[in-house]
Amino acid sequence: MFDSALSYAADEAAQVPELTDRQITIGWLLSTGAKDAAIARELGLSLRTVRTEISALIAGLGAKSRFQAGCLLIRRFG
């Protein structure tokens, strides 16, 4: 039974796209309540780039919202 559960977990992990360091950083900044414009200034990125990365983060985590993405990010990387 344990082997079956372990195999299932490995299959699930293989289906999750790898997040970039930038996406993880942006996610952590989002979790502090930072707004998109503040994140862009902090990281020296354009607002459009930050929003694109947030969309990729949400999709990469399989989240339905920014809030859920933050929760999943904390759960995944704690």
C-alpha positions in Angstrom: 0.0 0.0 0.0 2.8 2.4 0.9 4.6 1.7 -2.4 1.3 2.5 -4.3 0.9 5.8 -2.4 4.6 6.7 -3.1 4.2 5.9 -6.8 1.1 8.0 -7.0 2.9 10.9 -5.2 5.8 10.6 -7.6 3.4 10.7 -10.6 1.7 13.8 -9.3 5.0 15.6 -8.7 6.1 14.7 -12.3 3.0 16.4 -13.6 3.6 19.7 -11.8 5.7 22.0 -14.0 8.9 23.3 -12.4 8.6 26.9 -11.1 11.4 29.3 -11.8 13.3 31.1 -9.0 11.8 34.3 -10.2 8.3 32.9 -9.9 9.0 31.6 -6.4 10.4 35.0 -5.4 7.4 36.8 -6.8 5.1 34.3 -5.0 6.8 35.0 -1.7 6.5 38.8 -2.2 2.8 38.3 -3.0 2.3 36.3 0.2 3.6 39.4 2.1 0.8 41.4 0.6 3.0 43.3 -1.9 1.2 44.7 -4.9 2.3 44.0 -8.4 3.8 47.5 -8.9 5.8 47.2 -5.7 7.1 43.7 -6.7 8.1 45.2 -10.1 10.1 48.0 -8.4 11.6 45.7 -5.9 12.9 43.2 -8.5 13.6 45.8 -11.3 11.1 44.2 -13.6 8.3 45.7 -15.7 4.8 45.5 -14.4 3.8 43.4 -17.4 6.6 40.9 -16.7 5.5 40.6 -13.0 1.9 39.9 -14.1 3.1 37.3 -16.7 5.1 35.6 -14.0 2.2 35.6 -11.6 0.0 34.0 -14.2 2.7 31.3 -14.8 3.0 30.8 -11.0 -0.8 30.3 -10.7 -0.8 27.9 -13.6 2.3 26.1 -12.4 0.8 25.5 -9.0 -2.6 24.5 -10.4 -4.2 27.3 -8.5 -7.5 29.1 -9.3 -6.6 32.4 -7.7 -3.6 34.4 -6.5 -4.6 33.7 -2.9 -4.7 29.9 -3.5 -1.4 30.1 -5.3 0.1 31.7 -2.2 -1.3 29.0 0.0 0.0 26.2 -2.3 3.4 27.9 -2.5 3.7 27.9 1.2 2.6 24.3 1.4 5.0 23.3 -1.4 8.1 25.2 -0.2 7.1 25.9 3.4 
